[in-house]
Amino acid sequence: MTTITDIAKKMQISAATVSRALNQSRLVDPTLVVKIHHQAEQMGYQKRTISKHRGRSILNIKLILPRHSEPERSLFYDFASLIEGIQSGFIECGINLVCETSSKDYKPYPHKKGGDTNGFIFAFHRPSDDTLKQLKKNKTPFVVLNRDIPGIPCVASENSIGMNEIVTHLFKRLGKKFKPAFITLDELGQIHQERLDGVDAACKQFGIHFDPIKSTHAFPNINSINNAKILSISKKYNALICVNDIVGTVVLSELDRLGVSVPKDISVTGFDDSPVRQLSRPLLTTVSMPVIELAKAAAASLEQEIINHIPQKSINRVVGKFIIGESA
């Protein structure tokens, strides 16, 4: 069987150069790449495929994380859980995991050796159109975590089901007296809309009046949530369904400053079961964003596309766990 070393000796070049050329590395001059491929074909070289030697293969995977201007965004998931989930999802191959941060100028292939990357995972943000264009041009498999983008492989939380469980719990406690408001932040985009739609659908299911426009109170940022505004909202409703645990924790703090008893006077819920929830008093009722399961599912589908060329689903939903706290 012809080996890379045999080709290198025949062409009087290094085995490393032959290996790079056969693995599409851009470190090798394109003209030389053509010659090496031609020589390999003449000598009957057969490249060892990942699918045949998966147990010994090491994949190079890039995890791309968002860079937010709001520091509180870093509080909504545990980074270690994300890594653990990705590692557990690759079961047929080992991985070298490289972490990078995204930006409007992000380049998936910043240097020539970037062509050796086998796959990308974009966590908690949408890759730019230019990035997607480069990935498709290089035919590099990728998956987006916690987003639902038409035509792009994604793995996301089942937000609607989670909000349905929250509304169901509140309705059982408050009955027909249940008057919910949805407390959210500007610029949360798709996550905001999915969770709002879940509240709206669940309220309709139980015959509870909820106006998605009038009953929704959006704040520009965390710092803009103050006791004066929360006082005004708390006089109209008896349940504040917050878009996430960060908002829910701040709302609890403002209600405490106002002397409003939770859950006696008003119920409050969060979403995500993020690390910050452990600081909430009373402890928030929430729904977990199953980071480990999300990451594991994303990694598993990416691995199958890389190794077995099995196309990924456009969207794979993972259901979180409803967690009863003390705030509702």
PyMOL commands that set and color helices and strands:
alter all, ss='L'
color gray80, all
select helices_A, chain A and resi 4-11+15-22+30-42+54-56+71-75+79-89+112-116+129-138+159-177+190-206+222-224+227-234+245-258+275-279+291-308
alter helices_A, ss='H'
color red, helices_A
select strands_A, chain A and resi 58-65+94-101+119-123+142-145+154-157+180-185+216-219+239-242+267-269+286-287+315-318+322-323
alter strands_A, ss='S'
color yellow, strands_A
deselect
rebuild
show_as cartoon
